[in-house]
Amino acid sequence: MSNKTPVLAAAISSLLIAGTGAIGSQSVAADMEKCYGVVKAGKNDCQTATSSCAGTSSVDGQADAWVFLPKGSCEKIVGGSLDAKA
């Protein structure tokens, strides 16, 4: 067995894992929806009108902060909305 075999095996494994991850994330995103108004402070998934990045919501239940949830579950949560509120 040559010294190149483990390196080649690791490279192939990395490519296979990366390809599987890309396919998996597309199907996950299709089964998810943005849910506004239910996020705990600092746990939002993306920017809001008043903050520039994920994890920066300032209060629990901030109306314009969202988190990804499985489709159909947001409106089952008290205060959950598929639309941002001002």
Residue frames as qw, qx, qy, qz and C-alpha x, y, z in Angstrom:
[[0.000, 0.892, 0.452, 0.000, 0.00, 0.00, 0.00],
 [0.450, 0.387, -0.022, 0.804, 1.53, 3.34, -1.01],
 [0.189, -0.313, -0.407, 0.837, 1.60, 6.53, 1.03],
 [0.198, -0.008, -0.279, -0.940, -0.76, 8.16, -1.48],
 [0.324, -0.335, -0.846, -0.258, -3.61, 5.70, -0.88],
 [0.225, -0.556, -0.645, 0.473, -4.82, 7.14, 2.48],
 [0.003, -0.378, 0.020, 0.926, -4.69, 10.69, 1.10],
 [0.243, -0.041, -0.653, -0.716, -6.64, 9.69, -2.00],
 [0.302, -0.434, -0.848, -0.001, -9.22, 7.81, 0.10],
 [0.154, -0.531, -0.446, 0.704, -9.67, 10.85, 2.37],
 [0.091, 0.245, -0.271, -0.927, -10.10, 13.17, -0.63],
 [0.297, -0.206, -0.779, -0.512, -12.73, 10.92, -2.19],
 [0.278, -0.499, -0.769, 0.289, -14.57, 10.60, 1.12],
 [0.070, -0.435, -0.207, 0.874, -14.61, 14.38, 1.53],
 [0.204, 0.083, -0.483, -0.848, -16.07, 14.85, -1.94],
 [0.336, -0.332, -0.847, -0.244, -18.78, 12.26, -1.33],
 [0.239, -0.527, -0.625, 0.524, -19.73, 13.79, 2.02],
 [0.010, 0.338, -0.030, -0.941, -19.79, 17.31, 0.56],
 [0.264, -0.074, -0.655, -0.704, -22.03, 16.18, -2.30],
 [0.339, -0.440, -0.832, 0.020, -24.43, 14.43, 0.06],
 [0.179, -0.468, -0.431, 0.751, -24.60, 17.50, 2.29],
 [0.124, 0.170, -0.264, -0.941, -25.56, 19.76, -0.62],
 [0.370, -0.241, -0.753, -0.487, -28.36, 17.45, -1.69],
 [0.363, -0.449, -0.756, 0.307, -29.59, 17.02, 1.89],
 [0.095, -0.362, -0.273, 0.886, -29.68, 20.75, 2.61],
 [0.244, -0.027, -0.443, -0.862, -31.86, 21.42, -0.45],
 [0.457, -0.372, -0.762, -0.267, -34.47, 18.92, 0.67],
 [0.334, -0.433, -0.598, 0.586, -34.39, 20.24, 4.24],
 [0.010, 0.203, 0.002, -0.979, -34.90, 23.83, 3.06],
 [0.340, -0.177, -0.607, -0.696, -37.90, 22.75, 0.99],
 [0.522, -0.452, -0.723, -0.027, -39.54, 21.27, 4.10],
 [0.360, -0.388, -0.422, 0.736, -38.94, 24.36, 6.27],
 [0.062, 0.810, 0.357, 0.461, -40.57, 27.78, 6.60],
 [0.190, 0.276, -0.343, 0.877, -39.69, 31.06, 8.28],
 [0.422, -0.673, -0.607, -0.018, -41.62, 31.51, 11.51],
 [0.123, 0.503, -0.167, 0.839, -41.78, 35.04, 12.94],
 [0.451, -0.578, 0.060, -0.677, -42.54, 36.15, 16.48],
 [0.917, -0.354, -0.131, -0.128, -41.57, 33.02, 18.39],
 [0.703, 0.359, -0.396, 0.469, -37.80, 33.36, 18.68],
 [0.631, -0.677, -0.176, 0.336, -36.05, 33.69, 22.04],
 [0.019, 0.968, -0.222, -0.113, -33.71, 36.69, 22.31],
 [0.155, -0.687, 0.680, 0.203, -30.44, 35.98, 20.52],
 [0.559, -0.018, 0.826, 0.063, -31.70, 32.82, 18.77],
 [0.613, 0.662, 0.101, -0.419, -32.96, 34.20, 15.42],
 [0.828, 0.126, 0.441, 0.323, -31.75, 32.55, 12.20],
 [0.489, 0.404, 0.287, 0.718, -31.09, 35.71, 10.17],
 [0.141, 0.049, -0.120, 0.981, -31.18, 39.49, 10.17],
 [0.011, 0.723, 0.662, -0.199, -34.14, 41.57, 11.30],
 [0.192, 0.878, 0.221, 0.379, -35.15, 45.17, 10.61],
 [0.298, -0.923, 0.176, -0.170, -33.11, 46.26, 13.64],
 [0.600, -0.551, 0.552, 0.178, -30.18, 43.81, 13.62],
 [0.402, 0.675, -0.481, -0.390, -27.78, 42.73, 10.92],
 [0.414, 0.321, -0.846, -0.098, -27.17, 39.04, 11.50],
 [0.757, -0.283, -0.567, -0.159, -28.28, 35.78, 13.07],
 [0.647, -0.298, -0.540, 0.448, -28.36, 35.52, 16.83],
 [0.216, 0.081, -0.176, 0.957, -28.92, 39.24, 17.40],
 [0.346, -0.647, -0.481, -0.480, -32.62, 39.57, 18.18],
 [0.067, 0.410, -0.452, 0.789, -32.98, 41.70, 21.28],
 [0.508, -0.150, 0.473, -0.704, -36.16, 40.40, 22.96],
 [0.278, 0.147, 0.949, -0.023, -38.16, 37.19, 23.19],
 [0.352, 0.634, 0.683, -0.085, -40.93, 37.07, 20.57],
 [0.035, -0.505, 0.219, 0.834, -39.49, 39.92, 18.47],
 [0.648, 0.545, 0.358, -0.394, -42.05, 40.38, 15.68],
 [0.577, 0.740, -0.275, -0.211, -39.54, 40.65, 12.82],
 [0.130, -0.529, 0.838, -0.001, -37.13, 37.93, 14.02],
 [0.897, 0.136, -0.151, -0.392, -37.58, 34.48, 12.51],
 [0.377, -0.393, 0.839, 0.006, -36.40, 30.91, 12.85],
 [0.504, 0.174, -0.703, -0.471, -36.72, 28.01, 10.40],
 [0.555, -0.069, 0.698, -0.447, -39.31, 25.44, 11.48],
 [0.216, 0.148, 0.919, 0.294, -40.84, 22.42, 9.73],
 [0.271, -0.168, -0.407, -0.856, -43.65, 23.45, 7.39],
 [0.559, -0.451, -0.581, -0.384, -47.03, 23.55, 9.08],
 [0.587, -0.372, -0.576, 0.431, -45.72, 23.97, 12.61],
 [0.194, 0.145, -0.147, 0.959, -45.34, 27.77, 12.87],
 [0.389, -0.363, -0.191, -0.825, -49.00, 28.65, 12.98],
 [0.729, -0.388, -0.561, -0.049, -49.55, 26.05, 15.70],
 [0.511, -0.154, -0.420, 0.734, -47.34, 28.07, 18.07],
 [0.124, -0.894, -0.389, 0.186, -48.92, 30.92, 20.04],
 [0.123, -0.852, 0.166, 0.480, -47.61, 34.14, 18.47],
 [0.500, -0.119, 0.667, 0.539, -46.22, 32.35, 15.41],
 [0.488, 0.756, 0.144, -0.412, -46.70, 33.99, 12.03],
 [0.763, 0.242, 0.400, 0.446, -45.50, 33.29, 8.49],
 [0.302, 0.774, 0.139, 0.539, -45.22, 37.07, 7.95],
 [0.409, -0.045, -0.371, 0.833, -43.07, 39.60, 9.78],
 [0.169, -0.874, -0.450, -0.067, -44.95, 42.15, 11.81],
 [0.260, 0.681, -0.150, 0.668, -43.77, 45.70, 12.40]]
